[in-house]
Amino acid sequence: MGSTPEQIRAVDLAKIERAKAMTFEQRFLAGADLFEYACSVAKDGIRMQFPSASDEEVDRVLSERLSRARHLERSP
């Protein structure tokens, strides 16, 4: 059974309130944690796309994708 839109909104609002209560340092550190989490999710996706890839190959593909994303952000 899935969550209702009201439940999802309540969770989102609670997350926003917790974020507002954080100090700058806590928010800064949370950003690093979120980046690490996003990288682990991306690596899982790469492993699904390339099941026989070694850890080094997965890291290389992730690095290439991050580099490409940075390049696109700088492009007009």
N, C-alpha and C positions, 0 to 999 in steps of 0.2 A: 504494500500500500504506500503510495507516494504522499509527499507533503502537500498541504493545501497552499494556495497563494498567500493566505493570511499568515500561516505558520512561517513561510519563507520570509515574508516581509518582517515579521516579528524578530526573526533571527538576524536579518540584515540590520534592523534598527538597533538591536542589542550590540552588534559588532561596531556600528557607528558610534554608539555611546561609549563603548570601551575605548575606541580609538581616540575620541575626544578627551577622555580622561588621562591619556598617556602623556608623559613628558616628551620633550623633543628627543632625548636620548633613547627612550623606549620605542618611539616611532622609527628612529633611525635604525635601531637594531632589528626591529620588525621588518623593515624593508629588506635587510640582508637575508633574514629568514625566509621571506616570501620569494626572493630571487632563488635561493637554494631549493625551495620547494618546487618552483616553476621549472628549474633545471632538472630535478628528479622526474617530474611528470614528462618533460620533453624527452629525457633519456628513455623512459618507459615506452613512449611512442616510437622512438627510433628503434628500440629493440623489437617492437612489434613489426615495424616495417622491414627490418633487417635481422631476422632471428638468428642468423649464424655470425653476426658481427661480434668481435671481441670488445672488451671494455674500452680498449684504446681506440678502436674504430668508432664506437658510440661517442666517445669524448670528442673525436675529431669531427664527426658529423655535427654534433652540437656546437662546437666552436665555429664551424663554417656557417651554420645557420645564424648564430649570434652576430658574427661578423657581417653577414649579409643584411641582417636587420639594422645594424648600426649604420651601414652604408646607405640603406634606404631612408633612414631617418634624416641623414644629412643631405640627401638629394632633393632638389627643388621640385 
